[in-house]
């Protein structure tokens, strides 16, 4: 165990987050997302929600320049409760978040450095975060 580190950030997850470079992406995926089909590196965190995991990751990873966060757009384009929670967890707004059509989102997610699959069961509870420069004054 480490002091001061969110307990959701397992050793395996921290290792991958540390290895990410500037602008590399991590997908925080809901339980419905085809994480293992798309991801070369996938970490499972069952029993968690995407907003919880995103908030934990944001304690150690700054966002890249806007849009540093992509969310999967809902079928009717409405911003859902889980998406608002994801923006809150990331520290973004609707103006600084990109909403990506569902099938286009899978294409955006394919080259991500890491996919973290959660136990989130709410639809459209997926977030793609791009890593900013660690230790930068704006972080």
N, C-alpha and C positions, 0 to 999 in steps of 0.2 A: 504494500500500500504506500501511497505517497500523500504527504500532507498538502492541502491546498489544491488538490486536483479533484475535479468532479468525479465521483465514483463510476459514472457511466463511461468514462474514458479509460477503457481497459488498456493493458500494456500493448496488446496487438494493435488496437486502434491508434494509440499514441505513436507507436512506431511508424505506422503508415502516414499519419498526419505530419510527423516530423520529416519524413522523406519527401513530402510534396514540395514542389517549388512554386515560385510566384506564378500566378494565374492557373496552376493546376486546379482541377475540379474534384470535389467530393459530392456524391449524390447521397442524400439522406432519404431513403426510400420507404414507402409504406409496405405492408405485408403483401399487397397485390402486385407490386412491381416485379418484373422479370429480372431480378438482380443477378442471379447466377447465370442466366442466359446472356446477359449483356456485359457483366463485369469480370475483368481479369483478376481483380482483387476485390473480394467481398468479405465483409465482416457482418455477422449476425448478432443483433442485440434484441432478442425476443423479450416481450414484456415491457417494452418502452414505446414511447410515442415519438413521432418525428419532431414535434416542437421541443420536447425534452432533450433529444439527442442534438438537435441543431443548437440549442442554447448552451449545452455542454461544450460542443466543438467551438463555439464562438468565444469561449473563455480562453482558448489557446491559439485561435486562428483569426487574424483580421480579414475583413472582406477586401477584395480587389476593388478597383475603381468601379463605379456604377456602370452597368448593373452587375453587382457582385453576386446577385442571387437570381436564379431562375426558378419559377414555379410552374407546375403543369396546369394549364388553363382548364377550368371545368367545362363540361359539355355545353352549357349555355352561356359561358363567359362570366357568370356571377362569381364574385369573390366569396368563397366559403369561409366558415368559421375556422377550420383547420389552416387555411391559407393566411388568415389574419394572424393566427397564433404563430405561424412560421415567420411572417414578416416581423412580428414583435420579437421573437427569439433571435432573429438575425440583426435586428436594429435597422430595418429598412422600412420604406413606405411603398405605397402603390406607384409613386413616381420613380423610385429607385430600384424597383423590382421588375424584371421582365417576365411576362406571362407567355408561355410557349404552348402552342396547340399540342394535344396529346401525342400524336404519332411523330411530330417533329421533335418533341421532347425526348423520345427514345433515341433519336439520332443524335441529339445534343449530349445525351447521357453516355452514349457508347464509348467515347474516348476519355471519359472521366478516369482520373487516377485511381479512385476508390469508390466503391458503393457500400454504404452501411444500410443493411436491411433491418428495419425495426418491426415491432409488432403492431404498428399503427393500422387500424382497420377502417378509418374514415377514408372515403374516396378522395383522390387528388391531394393526398397528404405527402407529396414529394417535393424535395427542394434540392437544387444544385447550387453549391457555394463555390466561388472561385477564391483561392487563397491570395491574400494581399501580401505586401512586404512586411515581414515580421520585424518588430523593433523600429519601424518607421514612425516619425513624429505624429503622423495623422492616424495611426493605428489605435 
